[in-house]
Amino acid sequence: MTDLASAPAQATAKKPAGTPKRRRWRLALAASVVGLLVLLGIGLTRDPSVVPSALVGRPMPAFDLATLEGGRLNSADLAGRPLILNFWASWCVSCRQEHPVLVLLGRQAAATGAFAMVGIASRDDPARAQVFLDREGRLPYPSGLDPRGRTGIDFGVYGLPETFFVDADGIVRARHPGPLTPAVLARYLPQIGVTP
């Protein structure tokens, strides 16, 4: 009988030894779940279209491209005044959406001379880009040809349209993915010293 009586006591004596391990495991699991929920909460509050650019605050990459108009577009020729650089393509639906804004902004650039504006037809066929401009309306500024998207890679372009705002010193001050709107321009133009 002594053996039977001591058996339950031994079973209960072994149980507490495993309990701290279970508690640690449960605490680790609870901490992981809480951490995951915090990260998910932070992620849901951010705008998914905002992807930081490594170029903001740095000099604009140099480029030298043929243009749709038959000339050359060289970054060195654009130095000394604020610049708006827009990457676009004929196959890009959002590019069609922002096109009227670009035409108006290009006319403002031409009329005031306060800033320069250029486009870069990225990963596009020149003939299709010409058809796009014939249909949507000519841009009042040159568009460089970047058929393989190499200049776009230098700028870190990941989708079209994408616009870079460069100050007179050649420093990229802002990048906007997606179509330009008057509200977007009101936000970014002052960063390069241009009145909206």
N, C-alpha and C positions, 0 to 999 in steps of 0.2 A: 503494500500500500504506500509505502513511502516513495517508491519509484513513481507510482501513478500520481501522487500528490505533487511531486516535484516537477513532473512533466509540464503542467500548465504554467508553473512559475517560470520554467526555463523558456517557454514559448513567449510569455509576455516580456521576459528580460531581453530577448532578441529583437523584439518589435521596435523598441525605442532606438536601437542602433541604426535601423533603416530609415526612420522618420526624418532626421535632419537632411539626408540625401534627397528624399522626396520633397521636402520643403524648399531646398535649394533649386531643385528642378522646376518646381511650380513657380518660384519667384523668377527664375530665368525666363520661363515661358511667359509669365505675366509681363515682365519688363520688355520682352521682345514684342509682344502684342501692343503694348502701350507705345513703344518706339515706332512701330510700323504705323499705328494710327496717327501719331504726331507727324511723321513724314508724309503720309497720305493727306492729312489736313493742310499741311504747308503746300503740297503740290497742287491741291485743288483750288487754292486761293491765288495761284499765279496764272498769268496770261500765257497760254501755250504758244502763242505766236511770237512771244518775246524770247529770242535766243541771243545771248550776248555775243557781240562781235569782238574778236581779238584785235581788230583794226582801230576801234574807237580809242582816240588819244594817241594814235601813232600816225606816221606819215603815210600818205596814200601810195599804194604800189604804182610803179611806173608802167606805162603801156605805150605801144605804138601800133595802131591798127589802121587798115584801110577802112574807108567809110562807104556807106550806101550811095553817097553823093559823088563818089569817084575821087575823093581826096585822101588825106591822111589825118588821123586823130592821134596826137602825141600829147602825153600828160605834161611834158615840159612846156608846151605852148599854152597850157591852161593855168600856169603858176601866177601868183600875184593877186588873185581876186577869189572870192568865194565861188565854190563850184557845187553844182548838184549833178550827180552822176546816176543815171537810171538804167538798170539792166532790164531788158524786155525781150519778147519774142512774138512772132506772128501766131504761134500755136497756143499762146498763153491767154486764157479767158479773162483773167483779172487785169491783164495788160490792156485789153479792150475797154474795161471798166474805167481805168485811170487815164486813158488817152486824152479826153477833153481837158482834164486838169493839167496834164503835161503841156498841151498846146497853149493854154492860157498862161501858164508859168513861163514857158519859152518865149512868148510874146513880151511878157513883163521883163525878162532878162534882156531881150533884144532892145526894147524901148529905153530902159534905164541904164543898161551897162553896169549895174551894180553887182552883178554876179554872172557867172558863166553857167551854161547848162549843156550837157551832152548825154546822148544815149548810147547804149551798147547792145546791139542785137546779139543775144547770147544763144549758142547752140541752135542757130537758125539758118535756113537757106536764104541767101541774098534775094533771090527771085521772089520767094514767099514773103519776105520782109517788105519788099517793094509793093507787092499786091496788098499787103496789110495797110501800108501807108496810103496807097491810092484809095482804098476803101474807107479807112477811118479818118484820113486827113493827114497832110504832111506836117511833120514836126518842124518848128522854126529854129532848129539847131541840128548839128551833125549827129549821125549815129554810126559808131564804129562797128565793124564786123568781127565777131568772136565766134566763128562757126564751131570750134571744138570746145569752147567754154574755158579756155586756159586763163584768160584775164579774169573771168568769173571765179575761178579757183583761187587766183592770187588775192581776190577780194573776200573770199570765203562765202560766196553766194551759194545758197542751198536751195533756193526756189525763186520763181519769178512772179511778179516783178519784185525788184529789190532796189532801193535807192540809198545812196550815200551822200551825206552832207559834209563838205570839206571846207575848212576855213581858208583865208587868204595865204596862210603860211603852209598850206598843203597838209594840214593835220585833219584826219577824219574825226569829226565831232559827233556824228550820229549815223545810224543805219536804220532804215525802216523796211522790214519785209512786208510785202502786200501792197495793195493799191494806194496811191497817194490820194488824199482828200484835203479840202481846205483846212480842216481841223488838224490834220497831221502836219501840214505846212506851217500853220500858226505855231505849232509846238517846236519844230526843228529849225525853221529859217532864222530865228533870233540867235540860235547857237552858232551860226556862222556869220553873224553880223548883218543879216538881211532883214529888212522890214517886210512883214507879210502883206 
